[in-house]
Amino acid sequence: MTLYEFLKFLHVFLAIVAVGFNATYGIWLARAARQPQQAGFVLSGIKVLDDRFANPAYGLLLITGFAMVFESGLSFGTFWIATSLALFVLLVLLGLVGYTPTLRRQIAVVEAGRADSDEYRALAKRGGMLGGVLGALTVIIVFLMVTKPTL
């Protein structure tokens, strides 16, 4: 096995972990919407999955991706690589300034016993919209990485 093949395996595995965990959040949040008494458990569970598994996997994806580019001799200017990196930066920024603070606030509102408040519903709506955008960006990145389109 070459270094590139090992990096590629690790990269794909990390993508499965990161995207796989993220893909479950909508299901968990839908269950919490139907059972508001479980909202605290669901939200704190999502926070743990995000902080300890998905986000570290995304960080390692970036590192293994850079390593594969260097090892393969491809250029960072290659369309699918450059576009994916730009979308990744956008994904990280939206996560840091939008989704994570919204999730933290949702948890605080639930812990304060206000899971049935207008504030919580507004936060849940915002979190759902941000989650949808983040999910769409992720799907586009995966598409680019798999299909490697050129212009």
RAHU-V564080 format. One record per helix or strand of 3 or more residues. SS is the DSSP state (alpha for helix, beta for strand). FROM is the first residue (numbers start at 1). TO is the last residue. If there is no record, write none. Layout:
<<SS,FROM,TO> <SS,FROM,TO>>
This chain:
<<alpha,3,34> <alpha,36,72> <alpha,79,111> <alpha,118,147>>
